[in-house]
Amino acid sequence: MTQNTPLSPRTSPDVRHRVQSAEQLRARGVTSAQTADRCLPGGPWQQLLPGVYLLHPGPPTNVDRVRGALLYAGRRPATARRTMPVQAGPGYGEAMVTGLAALALYGFTSAPPVIALHRVDVLVPRTRRPRSTRFVQVTRTSSLPRPQRRFGIPLAPVERAVADAVASLTDASTVRRLLTEAVRGGHCEPGPVVRELNAAKLLGRAHVVDAVDALLVEGRAVAENRLYEMVRTHGLPEPVWNVELSQPDGGRLGGVDAYWPEQAVALELGARSPREDGVTFAAERERLERLGIALVRVTPKQLREATAQQAVVVRTALMAACDRAPAAYVVVLPR
């Protein structure tokens, strides 16, 4: 079936084409009268949403509902539909699925399946004016993110989808499960989630604040486990873990996540929450380097996406120790 192939009542479209907009049907030679006739009771088609049709008499599937929501929310303004030809592609425009429906499509076990949801949340640019209707909840935004695609369906990035889902939830345990799975499942890091929640003005809700605290703890634990695994898997020397460095006179140098005393190399896992950003990494590095200690910073995202490269960075710092002047004596205590 091509873009301009005429449709008949007996046409059996594949799953990619069984949900069509009125505009797409007209481009394929189906008039409005023919569409209305085929959507009569007992007919082969049905109207799924205003201007969107399911070319099948049975109940809509998860994919049908999502594609229908995108076609409805992403349709062009009436003036554009009258003056411009139908463009090739799925017809979603800039619309993308967000909220619980997006999380379900990402594979979140803590999100109900799409078919069980009362609504499908869709993001569109602020300049668009589609109204929420039936099972479609339209959210207009001035900062439309770059979508991720799953099964050919544009989805808001996980952190944005999480924030949009949390905005509609009041159950603390559900919010906590969603935030925890976002990090534990390797979908994203805590920082971007917290930023999206803050942008949505959700951090003033007590149950969200409690869930964020749990999220930061979870994110820290996941990142630390990845750090331990990196050292073991890539054969790096075993450091002393999670220690506080100070000068002999008691001057505090700060805590680090790993320290190799013989090479005077410290590693900081960059997993601070916004509350802990009082001292910048640059200032810490400068203070330690004055004492001959090299400080390496590894972010949780780097550990998740490029573990081998980060192991090379650490190994290079360890090997470069012989080229540096001996480090000053520091006191190393458990943190």
N, C-alpha and C positions, 0 to 999 in steps of 0.2 A: 504493500500500500504506500503510495506516494502522497505528498502534500495535497495534490489536486485530484486524487482518485475519487470519483463519485461514490457515494455510499448508498446502499439499498437497504430495505428493511431486513433482508436476510444476511447482510454483511456481518461477519463474525470477527471483529477487530481483536488484535492481540492486546495483552494487558497494557501496553504502552499507549494504545490509542482508544481504549474503551471508555475513557472519560474525555469529552470534548467540549469546548466552549461553543456558543452560538456562532461566534465569528469564524472559528475553525470549520464548523459544519457548512457555513455559507461558502467558504473558500473551496470546499469539496463538492459544491453543487447541490447542497441540501437547502431548500428554502425554509423560511420560518413556518409556513403552513405544513410542510412535510414533517418537520420536527415535531410540531404540536400534534399532528395525527399519530405519529409513532409513539408519543408519550401518553396516549389515551389509556385508560384502564385495560389491562390485558395486552397492551402493545409491547413491542420488543425493546423499547427504550423507556427511560424515566428521567424526570428532571431531578438532579441531585441538589443543585443550588440555583439561585437566579442566574440565568444565562449559562449554566453549566449542566451537561447531560451525561448520563451513564448509558452507554449503548449496550445495555444488557438488562434483562428483566429481573435478575436475582438481586439479593442484598449486596450493598457495596462492601468491598473488602477494605482492609486498612489502607492499602495503596490507593484505592479508588477515592476514599475520603480525603487523603492527604493531597493527591493530585487535584481533586476537585476544589479543595480549599485554596490551593495555589493559583489555579486558573481563575477562580472568582476574585481573589484579592489582587492578582497581578494583571488583570485585564486592563487594556488601554482605555483612556477617556473616550467618551462617545465621539468627540470631534476628531480624534486621531483615527478612530475606527472607520469614520466615514471618508477620510481623505487619504489614508495610507493603506497599502496592501498588507495582508497578513504576513508577518515575518516568519521565516523558518525557525524551528525550535519548539520547545514544549509549550510556549505561551505563558510562562510564569512571570515575565518581566523581571523586576528586581525583588519580587516577593520571596520570602524564605520562611520555613517552619521554625518555630521556637517553642519554648516552654516544655511541658511534659511530653507533648507529642514528639518533639525533636529528641528529647532524652530517650524516649522509647525506641526511636529509630537508631540512636547511637548504641543501643543495647543495654541501657540501664535496667538492672533487675529491680531497682527500687521505684521505677516509674511504671505505672500500669500500661498494658498494651494499648495501642492507639484505638482499637475498636471499642475498648472499655471507657474511653474518655468521652465526656459530654461535649468537649470542644477541642478544636485544633487551633492553636495560636499561630498567627502569621504576622511577620514583620513586613512593613512596606515603608517607602520613603514618606516623609511628612507632607510632601507636595501632593500625594495621592489621597483620594477621598472615598475609598470603599467603606461601606458600613458593615459592622458585625451582623451576622445573620445565621440563623439555624445553629449548626455546630461550628461555625467559623467565628473566631474572635480576632479582629483585626487590631493591630497596634501600630500606630504611626510613629516614626522616629526620625530625628534629624541626624543621627549618627548611625547609619546603616552599616553593619559590619560586613566583612568579606565572608560569604557563605562557604561552608564545607559541604561536600556532596556524598550522600549515601544512597545507593540504588538509583542514582540519577536524580535524586531529590535534593534541592538546596536547603541546607539546615544552618541555622545560626550557630556560631562557634559554641562549644560546650559551656564555657563560662557565662556567655550571654543567655543561653537557653536555661541554665541553672537559675540565674537571677530572675528571668521572666517566670519560671515555674514557682520560685519561692514567693514572688509577689502575690500569687493567688492562693498561697497555702497558709493555714493558721495552725496546723498540727505540728508541734515542735519535733516529735520523733520522725515524722516524714521529712521535714526540712533537714534534720541532722543526717538521715540516711542518704539523701540526695547529695549533700555536700561531701559526705565521707566517701561515697562511691566515686564521685568525680575525681578525687585524688587517689584513692586506693586502687581504682580501676585503671589508672594511668591515662585518664582522659585529659587532664590539665593539672596545673599547679595551683596552690592556694591563693597566691598573690592576685592573679587575674580574676578569680572568683570574687575575692574581697573587693577589688576595684569595681567590678560590675554591680555588686550589691550596694556599694557606697554611691555609685552613680545613680542607682535606682532609688536612693534614699530609703533603703531597707534596714540600715544598721541601727535605726532607732527602735526597732521592734525587739522586745526582750528575747523572744524565742529564736530570733535570727542571730542575735549577739551570742547566745549560748551555743548555737550550732557553729558559728564562726570560730569560737574558742576551741571547740572539738575538732573543727576542720584544720586549724593551725597545728594542733597537737598531732593529728593524723598525718598531715603533710610532713611534719618534722620526722616522725617515725619512719615513714616510707622513704624519705630522702636519706636518712641515716642507714637504713638497711641497704639501699643501693650503694652507698659509699663503702660499707663493709664488704659488700659483694665485689665491688670494683677492685679493692685491695687484694682480696683473695683470688679472684679470677685472673687477674693480670700479673700476679706474682710480685706485687710491690712489697717492700719490707714492712713488717708490722709496726705501726706507730703506737704511741700511747694515745688513748682515745679520750676525748671530751675533758680537756684539762684547762686549768687556769694558769696563765703565765704572769709572773711578777718579777721585779728586780729585787736583789738581796736587801735593799733598804726598805722594802715593802711597797714600792711604787707599783701599782697595778697596771699590767699591760693588756689585760683582757683575756677572754676565753676563746679557745679554738677547738675545733672538732677533732683534729688529729695533729700530732706533733712528732716529728722524727728528731730526737735530741742530737744524734750523732751528726746529722746533716744540717741541723738548725733550719728545718723547713716546717712551717706551720700551714695547716689547711683550714679554711673557714667554709662551712657549708652555707651558702647564701640563701637562707630560708627565713629571714627575719620577717616578722609581721610589720605593718606600718607603725605600730606602737614602739618598735624596737629600733627604729632607724635614727636614733639620736646621734650615734657616732658613725661616720661614713667609713666605708672600706678603705678609701684612699688615705684617710688620716691614720687608720690602724696600720696600714702597710708601711707608711712613712715612719711611724714610731718604731715598729719592729725592725725595719731595715737599717735604722740608725744603730741598732744593736747587732747587726749582722745576721738577722733572721729573715729568711725569705717567706713571704706570705702568699699562698695560692688561694684563690677563691673559686669555688665550683658551685654552680647553681643547680637546684633540683631538676630544672628542665634539661640542662646539659647532661646530668647523670642519667636521665630517662632516655634522651634521644641520641647521645653520643658518648657512651661510657668509655669506649676504647680510646677516643681522642683525649678525654680527660685523664685517663691513665697515663697517656704519653706526656701530657703537660706536667703531671706530678713527677713522673720518672725523670723528666728533663731537669726539673728543679732539684731533685735529689742528686743527680749526676753533676750538676753545676756547683755543688757545695765545695768540691775540692778547689775550685777556681776563686773562691771568695776568701777574704780574711777570716780568721777564726771569730766565731760569734762571742759576744759577751756572755757571762754566766747569768742564767736566769733560773728562777725557782719554778718548778713544775708541780702543781698540786691537782688532785682530782676536783672536778667541778660538780 
